[in-house]
């Protein structure tokens, strides 16, 4: 057993070196602190106050420039109150302006601003009026009067408070379009299905009126091609212009093709490929577009209820449809004519007379001269008529002829001296008309 040693005999810790190390570290820290403080004081003494002031000024300038570069806060958008109205039947422009809430002075101001620009006598029902005012302000800011996409008149409030008017400039552009369709039911419906305005059917009927009767010649499967000008206003379709070429290829008619040609003498007409005139002494029909309801010959009269000779042909058409003179001539009768109702009778060359019965109104007077395609009246149901239609008859030397079987010679062809000009002008139209559509799928 190992004897225990007394406490005094245990090894003593070396306190002296520890104390000396601690004292030394403290002294070093103290000296370092005083040194850093001195260095800091020395650094402060090295900064130039003028340089410091300049740096501060430059920083402030940069901040100010950055603030100026920022966009100004957006002003609140102006709000406008808009009122619109369409001109009513028998309403004047001034009355419509009062209805929009303008006072007498404002109405006079608008009318005065437009008096030398807008033909007020040509204002018509359906014209659009648009009035703009700033929200909460009864003063006029802008007024617009529109008669369609290409005709708009504008009145604005100027800086001095006066109202100033102008005719708005419209960007009009004309393109030549090729329209080709295969008729399914009617030309009207076929063109509509092809995305065209059905009014193009009437334009085509006008050009081909000497060769195609669109009331009895049309059959499903017939084809039609048209080169027509399309007029655009501000990029939007406005109207059709001239028909430059038209072709109808039908089971009944065969192929009829016509081109519009203006000769060096200033005369314009339609001619076939060989330069023969499309114009004939008579049109094939006195209506642009209708349907044949009763032919020439014996028939059972729908009003008198017995069988009698029908000495003409009947065309069904809505009341008010314009009726053409089929050829140049003079008016020998116009007005009421017994069972014929309101009617017109024309005298033509070579002893022909044409009669137009059951009109709702008459547009010519006895003794007047008329030209082919001039409107002589409108379809109606006057006299012995069971419905709205036109009875059309042709007489020669007192005898009635079947209007559907008349053979009328054509007009004069293109003169020989202009044949080369005709060929040069028609060639590009023929090429475009005969173009084969390119598949897009």
Buried (B, 14 or more C-beta within 10 A) or exposed (E): EEEEEEEEEEEEEEEEEEEEEEEEEEEEEEEEEEEEEEEEEEEEEEEEEEEEEEEEEEEEEEEEEEEEEEEEEEEEEEEEBEBEBEBEEEBEBBEBBBBBEBEEEBBBBBBEBBEEEBEEEEBEEEBBBBBBBBEEEEEBBBBBBBBEBBBBBBBBBEEEEEBEBEEEEBEEEEEBBBBBBEBEEBBBEBBBEEEBBBEBBBBBBBBBBBBBBBBBBBEEEBEBBBBBBBBBBEEEBBBBBBBBBBBBBBEEBEEBBBBBBEBEEEEEBBBBEEBBBBBBBBBBBBBBBBBBBBBBEEEEBEEEEEEEEBBBBBBBBEBEBBBBBBBBBBBEBBEEBEBBBBBBBBBBEEEBBBBBBBBBEBBBEEEBEBEBBBEBBBBBBBBBBEEBBBBBBBBEEEEBBBBBEBEBEBBEBBEEEBEEBBEEBBEEBBEBBEEEEEEEE
